Amino acid sequence: MTWTAPEATRALGPLAAGERETLTAFLAFYRSTLLQKCSGLTGEQLAQETVEPSNLTLLGLIRHMAKVERTWFRERFAGHVMPPMYDPDKGKDADFEDLVPERAADDYARLVEEIRLADEVVADASLDDTFTHQDKVFSLRLVHVHMIAEYARHIGHADLLRERLDGATGA
């Protein structure tokens, strides 16, 4: 039986709230939007290159965002030491390039799990909490803003990829 990405509902947050609730809601919105862009597609479709000459795919975006979630929240913010998510021998862009359509369900599940674990790590933290990376001090607030920007940029890519795959468009 062929795996198909499940339906995803966008997480809509409040239109008037405090800073923490607003940042968390926007991040949840963009996370769920990426999942929504993949809904109903098979692993083969998710791995298909559709916007030449780019090799960007929806599966590559799923894998990349799982890595980014882990890197910023669990490794950098929480200080967890973890093995690389993807084989370093396959290059720094293995998340985008080392795609196996038959493992798309695992890649999708990994992103969902990394989102859950990221939320767990920051649940009791303050936006003012900081960490040092490459001799620079970062706040959890900045990580939220960075992640919102990262997802927003890639949602634009996902829009083009999905439209080229099957004509589906949407807000």
C-alpha positions as CSV (number, residue, x, y, z in Angstrom):
1,M,0.0,0.0,0.0
2,T,1.3,3.4,-0.9
3,W,1.7,6.0,1.9
4,T,0.0,9.3,1.4
5,A,0.7,12.4,3.5
6,P,-2.3,12.9,5.9
7,E,-4.6,15.8,5.9
8,A,-3.4,18.7,8.0
9,T,-5.4,21.5,9.5
10,R,-3.8,24.9,9.8
11,A,-3.3,26.1,13.4
12,L,-5.0,29.4,13.6
13,G,-4.0,31.6,16.5
14,P,-5.4,34.7,18.2
15,L,-5.5,38.0,16.3
16,A,-4.8,40.0,19.5
17,A,-2.5,38.4,22.1
18,G,0.7,38.8,24.0
19,E,4.1,38.4,22.5
20,R,4.7,34.8,23.5
21,E,1.3,33.6,22.4
22,T,1.6,35.5,19.1
23,L,5.0,34.1,18.2
24,T,4.0,30.6,19.2
25,A,0.8,30.8,17.2
26,F,2.5,32.1,14.1
27,L,5.1,29.4,14.3
28,A,2.4,26.8,14.7
29,F,0.5,28.3,11.7
30,Y,3.5,28.0,9.4
31,R,4.4,24.5,10.6
32,S,0.9,23.3,9.9
33,T,0.9,25.2,6.5
34,L,3.9,23.2,5.3
35,L,2.2,20.0,6.4
36,Q,-1.0,21.1,4.6
37,K,0.9,21.8,1.4
38,C,2.0,18.1,1.5
39,S,-1.5,16.6,2.3
40,G,-2.7,13.9,-0.1
41,L,0.6,13.4,-1.8
42,T,2.5,10.1,-2.0
43,G,6.2,9.8,-1.2
44,E,6.9,9.7,-4.9
45,Q,5.1,13.0,-5.5
46,L,6.8,14.6,-2.5
47,A,10.2,13.6,-3.9
48,Q,9.4,14.9,-7.4
49,E,11.4,17.8,-8.7
50,T,8.9,20.1,-10.4
51,V,10.6,23.6,-10.8
52,E,13.6,23.3,-13.1
53,P,16.5,23.8,-12.8
54,S,16.0,23.6,-9.0
55,N,16.3,20.2,-7.3
56,L,14.0,21.4,-4.5
57,T,11.2,19.1,-3.5
58,L,8.4,19.0,-0.9
59,L,10.1,16.0,0.7
60,G,13.4,17.9,0.8
61,L,11.6,20.7,2.6
62,I,10.1,18.3,5.1
63,R,13.5,16.8,5.8
64,H,15.2,20.2,6.0
65,M,12.6,21.7,8.4
66,A,13.0,18.6,10.7
67,K,16.7,19.3,10.8
68,V,16.2,23.0,11.4
69,E,13.7,22.4,14.2
70,R,16.2,20.0,15.9
71,T,19.1,22.3,15.4
72,W,17.6,25.5,16.8
73,F,15.5,24.3,19.6
74,R,17.0,21.1,20.9
75,E,20.7,21.4,20.0
76,R,21.3,25.1,20.2
77,F,18.7,26.4,22.7
78,A,18.5,23.3,25.0
79,G,22.1,22.3,24.5
80,H,21.3,18.7,23.6
81,V,24.2,16.8,21.9
82,M,22.7,14.7,19.2
83,P,24.0,12.7,16.2
84,P,23.5,14.3,12.8
85,M,20.0,13.7,11.5
86,Y,21.3,12.9,8.0
87,D,24.6,11.3,6.8
88,P,27.3,13.9,6.9
89,D,29.2,11.9,4.2
90,K,26.4,12.8,1.8
91,G,27.1,16.6,2.2
92,K,25.6,19.5,4.0
93,D,22.5,19.4,1.8
94,A,21.7,15.7,2.3
95,D,18.3,16.8,3.8
96,F,17.4,18.2,0.4
97,E,19.2,15.8,-1.8
98,D,19.3,12.3,-0.3
99,L,15.7,11.5,-0.8
100,V,14.1,8.1,-0.7
101,P,10.4,8.3,-1.6
102,E,9.7,4.9,0.2
103,R,10.9,6.6,3.5
104,A,8.7,9.7,3.1
105,A,6.3,8.5,5.9
106,D,9.3,8.3,8.2
107,D,10.6,11.7,7.2
108,Y,7.1,13.2,7.7
109,A,6.8,11.6,11.1
110,R,10.3,12.9,12.0
111,L,9.2,16.4,11.3
112,V,6.1,16.1,13.3
113,E,8.1,14.6,16.2
114,E,10.8,17.3,16.0
115,I,8.0,19.9,16.2
116,R,6.6,18.2,19.3
117,L,10.0,17.9,20.9
118,A,10.8,21.6,20.1
119,D,7.6,22.7,21.8
120,E,8.4,20.5,24.8
121,V,11.9,22.0,25.2
122,V,10.6,25.6,25.2
123,A,7.3,25.1,27.1
124,D,8.6,26.5,30.4
125,A,11.3,28.8,29.0
126,S,11.1,32.6,28.7
127,L,11.5,34.4,25.4
128,D,14.4,36.2,27.2
129,D,16.3,33.0,27.8
130,T,19.6,32.9,25.9
131,F,22.2,30.6,24.6
132,T,25.6,31.1,22.9
133,H,26.3,29.8,19.4
134,Q,29.5,30.6,17.6
135,D,30.4,33.3,20.2
136,K,27.1,35.1,19.7
137,V,24.3,35.3,22.2
138,F,20.8,34.4,20.9
139,S,17.4,34.7,22.7
140,L,14.6,32.2,22.4
141,R,12.6,35.2,21.0
142,L,15.0,35.5,18.1
143,V,14.8,31.7,17.5
144,H,11.0,32.0,17.2
145,V,11.3,34.9,14.8
146,H,14.0,33.1,12.8
147,M,11.8,29.9,12.6
148,I,8.8,31.9,11.5
149,A,10.9,33.5,8.7
150,E,12.4,30.1,7.7
151,Y,9.0,28.5,7.4
152,A,7.5,31.5,5.6
153,R,10.3,31.4,3.0
154,H,9.9,27.7,2.4
155,I,6.1,27.9,2.3
156,G,6.6,30.1,-0.8
157,H,8.7,27.3,-2.3
158,A,6.1,24.7,-1.3
159,D,3.4,26.7,-3.0
160,L,5.3,26.6,-6.3
161,L,6.2,22.9,-6.0
162,R,2.7,21.8,-5.1
163,E,1.1,23.8,-7.9
164,R,3.5,22.3,-10.4
165,L,2.8,18.8,-9.1
166,D,-1.0,18.8,-9.3
167,G,-2.3,22.3,-9.8
168,A,-3.3,22.7,-6.2
169,T,-3.0,26.3,-5.0
170,G,-4.2,27.9,-1.8
171,A,-3.5,30.6,0.7
